[in-house]
Amino acid sequence: QNAYTPKLSSNTQENIMVLTNGERGKHQELLQKNDKECDEVLEIKQIEFEQRLIIQRMVHLEVEKERLKNLLNALKSLGSDDDDDDDQCVQTN
């Protein structure tokens, strides 16, 4: 010990050890509770991330669905134009 460190009596050292030993179980319990809470927070964050991915996928699929609907409508209108042309050809022959 250096000159600035007060010397602890053996009684004080024993009291510190008793306090430490008495609090050890509580400290361990708090650590476990904290670990569990951290795990739960991480699990919640993972679920939220997966939800965002699912929502993004749903939006993408909705956009793709609309694009395909428009394409189908365009093809149908082309098909109906062709049918009209065929009818005109038949009528002129």
Backbone torsions as a table, in degrees:
resi	resn	phi	psi	omega
1	GLN	NA	144.9	177.6
2	ASN	-92.1	179.0	-174.3
3	ALA	-67.1	-23.8	-177.0
4	TYR	-86.1	-17.3	-178.7
5	THR	-89.7	118.5	178.2
6	PRO	-69.1	143.1	179.6
7	LYS	-79.2	130.7	178.3
8	LEU	-87.2	138.2	175.4
9	SER	-72.0	160.1	-179.3
10	SER	-64.1	-31.1	176.5
11	ASN	-62.1	-44.6	-179.4
12	THR	-65.0	-42.2	178.6
13	GLN	-62.4	-41.4	178.6
14	GLU	-64.2	-41.6	178.7
15	ASN	-62.1	-40.0	177.9
16	ILE	-63.4	-43.5	179.5
17	MET	-63.9	-42.1	179.5
18	VAL	-63.0	-44.8	178.6
19	LEU	-60.4	-45.1	-179.6
20	THR	-63.1	-45.7	179.7
21	ASN	-65.0	-37.5	179.3
22	GLY	-67.8	-33.1	-177.8
23	GLU	-89.3	-11.7	-175.0
24	ARG	-57.5	-46.3	179.8
25	GLY	-62.5	-43.1	179.1
26	LYS	-64.1	-42.2	179.0
27	HIS	-61.0	-45.4	179.4
28	GLN	-61.6	-41.9	179.1
29	GLU	-62.1	-42.9	178.4
30	LEU	-64.7	-39.8	177.9
31	LEU	-62.4	-44.5	179.5
32	GLN	-63.3	-41.8	178.7
33	LYS	-63.0	-43.0	178.9
34	ASN	-63.1	-44.0	177.9
35	ASP	-60.0	-43.5	-179.8
36	LYS	-62.6	-43.8	178.9
37	GLU	-63.7	-39.8	177.9
38	CYS	-63.7	-42.6	177.5
39	ASP	-61.2	-42.0	179.5
40	GLU	-65.0	-40.3	178.4
41	VAL	-63.7	-44.5	178.6
42	LEU	-62.4	-40.8	179.1
43	GLU	-63.9	-42.2	178.1
44	ILE	-62.5	-44.0	179.5
45	LYS	-63.0	-39.1	178.2
46	GLN	-64.3	-43.3	178.9
47	ILE	-63.2	-44.0	178.7
48	GLU	-62.0	-39.8	177.8
49	PHE	-62.7	-45.7	179.4
50	GLU	-64.5	-36.7	176.4
51	GLN	-62.2	-42.7	178.6
52	ARG	-62.5	-40.4	177.6
53	LEU	-62.6	-42.1	179.7
54	ILE	-64.1	-43.7	179.4
55	ILE	-63.0	-43.2	177.7
56	GLN	-59.8	-42.7	179.8
57	ARG	-64.3	-41.7	179.2
58	MET	-63.0	-42.3	178.5
59	VAL	-63.3	-44.3	178.7
60	HIS	-60.1	-43.3	179.7
61	LEU	-65.6	-37.5	178.2
62	GLU	-64.1	-42.6	177.5
63	VAL	-63.2	-44.4	179.5
64	GLU	-63.2	-39.8	178.2
65	LYS	-60.8	-45.6	178.8
66	GLU	-63.2	-40.6	178.9
67	ARG	-62.1	-43.9	179.6
68	LEU	-67.0	-37.1	175.9
69	LYS	-60.6	-45.8	179.4
70	ASN	-63.0	-40.5	178.1
71	LEU	-63.9	-43.6	178.5
72	LEU	-62.3	-43.9	178.0
73	ASN	-61.7	-40.1	178.5
74	ALA	-64.1	-42.7	178.5
75	LEU	-64.9	-40.3	178.4
76	LYS	-63.2	-42.4	-179.6
77	SER	-67.4	-36.2	174.9
78	LEU	-64.4	-41.3	178.7
79	GLY	-63.6	-39.9	179.8
80	SER	-71.1	-33.5	175.0
81	ASP	-64.6	-41.5	178.4
82	ASP	-63.6	-40.1	178.9
83	ASP	-62.2	-40.8	178.4
84	ASP	-63.6	-42.1	178.6
85	ASP	-62.6	-43.0	179.2
86	ASP	-61.7	-42.4	179.7
87	ASP	-62.3	-41.0	-179.5
88	GLN	-66.4	-38.5	179.2
89	CYS	-64.3	-42.8	-179.9
90	VAL	-63.6	-40.4	-177.5
91	GLN	-68.9	-34.6	-177.4
92	THR	-78.9	-21.4	-178.8
93	ASN	-79.4	NA	NA
